[in-house]
Amino acid sequence: MASLHTFIQDYEWHLARLEELRALLEERRAAARTELERAARPGAHDRLAAQLAAIESAIERIDRGLYGACRRCGTFIPLTVLFQAPHEQRCPDCARLTAKEMAA
């Protein structure tokens, strides 16, 4: 059985990763807002608006304590996925299922 000290260390490690992801999301939100203001084509504007909405939703999920859990099945999304796409709200399995459903 792990000691309390080990649990605290794990908690602090995860909290630090969460703060890194929050900072990454904040940077991407600022960049998306800038791009959105400069977007001239309607298609680009819609794509950037959707991207910005996904980023803001991820930040809101951090604030509510739900970030990192798949919105579809509730399992944890791997950190490697979140660092590549911090706005992702589905685990890899659910993302594949959704892609198949959309293709059908």
Sine and cosine of phi, psi and omega as CSV:
sin_phi,cos_phi,sin_psi,cos_psi,sin_omega,cos_omega
0.00,0.00,0.69,-0.72,-0.01,-1.00
-0.96,0.29,0.52,-0.86,-0.01,-1.00
-0.99,0.14,0.26,-0.97,0.06,-1.00
-0.86,0.52,-0.63,0.78,0.02,-1.00
-0.86,0.51,-0.67,0.75,0.02,-1.00
-0.91,0.42,-0.68,0.73,0.03,-1.00
-0.88,0.47,-0.66,0.75,0.02,-1.00
-0.90,0.43,-0.67,0.75,0.04,-1.00
-0.89,0.46,-0.70,0.71,0.03,-1.00
-0.87,0.49,-0.70,0.72,0.01,-1.00
-0.87,0.50,-0.73,0.68,0.00,-1.00
-0.90,0.44,-0.61,0.79,0.04,-1.00
-0.89,0.45,-0.74,0.68,0.00,-1.00
-0.91,0.41,-0.62,0.79,0.04,-1.00
-0.89,0.46,-0.65,0.76,0.05,-1.00
-0.90,0.43,-0.65,0.76,0.04,-1.00
-0.90,0.43,-0.64,0.77,0.02,-1.00
-0.89,0.46,-0.66,0.75,0.04,-1.00
-0.92,0.40,-0.60,0.80,0.07,-1.00
-0.89,0.45,-0.68,0.73,0.01,-1.00
-0.92,0.39,-0.62,0.78,0.06,-1.00
-0.88,0.48,-0.70,0.72,0.02,-1.00
-0.89,0.46,-0.65,0.76,0.04,-1.00
-0.89,0.45,-0.68,0.73,0.05,-1.00
-0.90,0.45,-0.65,0.76,0.02,-1.00
-0.89,0.46,-0.67,0.75,0.04,-1.00
-0.89,0.46,-0.70,0.71,-0.01,-1.00
-0.93,0.37,-0.55,0.84,0.05,-1.00
-0.91,0.42,-0.69,0.72,0.02,-1.00
-0.88,0.47,-0.69,0.73,0.01,-1.00
-0.91,0.42,-0.66,0.75,0.00,-1.00
-0.91,0.41,-0.64,0.77,0.05,-1.00
-0.89,0.46,-0.67,0.74,0.02,-1.00
-0.89,0.45,-0.72,0.69,0.02,-1.00
-0.89,0.45,-0.64,0.77,-0.01,-1.00
-0.89,0.45,-0.64,0.77,0.03,-1.00
-0.91,0.42,-0.51,0.86,-0.05,-1.00
-1.00,-0.04,-0.18,0.98,-0.08,-1.00
-0.90,0.43,0.80,-0.60,-0.02,-1.00
-0.98,-0.21,-0.56,0.83,-0.05,-1.00
-1.00,0.06,0.66,-0.75,0.00,-1.00
-0.85,0.52,-0.66,0.75,0.00,-1.00
-0.89,0.46,-0.67,0.74,0.02,-1.00
-0.92,0.39,-0.63,0.78,0.00,-1.00
-0.88,0.47,-0.71,0.70,-0.01,-1.00
-0.90,0.44,-0.67,0.74,0.00,-1.00
-0.89,0.45,-0.70,0.71,0.00,-1.00
-0.93,0.37,-0.60,0.80,0.04,-1.00
-0.90,0.43,-0.64,0.77,0.04,-1.00
-0.92,0.40,-0.65,0.76,0.03,-1.00
-0.90,0.44,-0.70,0.71,0.02,-1.00
-0.89,0.47,-0.67,0.74,0.02,-1.00
-0.88,0.47,-0.64,0.77,0.02,-1.00
-0.91,0.41,-0.64,0.77,0.02,-1.00
-0.91,0.41,-0.72,0.70,0.01,-1.00
-0.90,0.43,-0.57,0.82,0.06,-1.00
-0.91,0.42,-0.64,0.77,0.03,-1.00
-0.90,0.43,-0.67,0.75,0.03,-1.00
-0.89,0.45,-0.65,0.76,0.04,-1.00
-0.89,0.45,-0.63,0.77,0.03,-1.00
-0.91,0.42,-0.57,0.82,0.09,-1.00
-0.88,0.48,-0.75,0.66,-0.03,-1.00
-0.87,0.48,-0.53,0.85,-0.02,-1.00
-1.00,0.00,-0.06,1.00,0.00,-1.00
0.98,0.19,0.36,0.93,-0.04,-1.00
-0.94,-0.34,-0.08,1.00,-0.09,-1.00
-0.91,0.42,0.66,-0.75,0.05,-1.00
1.00,-0.08,-0.13,0.99,0.07,-1.00
-0.98,-0.21,0.69,-0.73,0.00,-1.00
-0.89,0.46,0.73,-0.68,0.00,-1.00
-0.95,0.32,-0.34,0.94,-0.05,-1.00
-1.00,0.00,-0.77,0.64,-0.12,-0.99
-0.90,-0.43,-0.23,0.97,0.05,-1.00
1.00,0.03,-0.10,1.00,0.03,-1.00
-0.96,0.29,0.30,-0.95,-0.01,-1.00
-0.97,0.25,0.65,-0.76,0.07,-1.00
-1.00,0.07,0.77,-0.64,-0.03,-1.00
-0.85,0.53,0.60,-0.80,0.02,-1.00
-0.84,0.54,-0.58,0.82,0.01,-1.00
-0.87,0.50,-0.62,0.79,0.04,-1.00
-0.93,0.37,-0.71,0.71,-0.04,-1.00
-0.91,0.41,-0.59,0.81,0.03,-1.00
-0.95,0.30,-0.44,0.90,0.08,-1.00
-0.98,0.18,-0.65,0.76,-0.03,-1.00
-0.66,-0.75,0.99,0.16,-0.11,-0.99
-0.89,0.45,-0.27,0.96,0.02,-1.00
-1.00,0.02,-0.05,1.00,-0.02,-1.00
-0.89,0.45,0.69,-0.73,-0.05,-1.00
-0.82,-0.57,0.21,0.98,0.05,-1.00
-0.77,-0.64,0.57,-0.82,0.08,-1.00
-0.94,0.34,0.29,-0.96,-0.02,-1.00
-0.83,0.56,-0.64,0.77,0.00,-1.00
-0.89,0.45,-0.72,0.69,0.00,-1.00
-0.93,0.37,-0.56,0.83,0.04,-1.00
-0.90,0.44,-0.65,0.76,0.05,-1.00
-0.91,0.42,-0.68,0.73,0.02,-1.00
-0.87,0.49,-0.69,0.72,0.00,-1.00
-0.90,0.45,-0.65,0.76,0.02,-1.00
-0.90,0.44,-0.65,0.76,0.03,-1.00
-0.91,0.41,-0.67,0.74,0.00,-1.00
-0.89,0.45,-0.63,0.77,-0.01,-1.00
-0.94,0.33,-0.52,0.85,-0.01,-1.00
-0.97,0.25,-0.42,0.91,-0.05,-1.00
-0.97,0.24,0.00,0.00,0.00,0.00
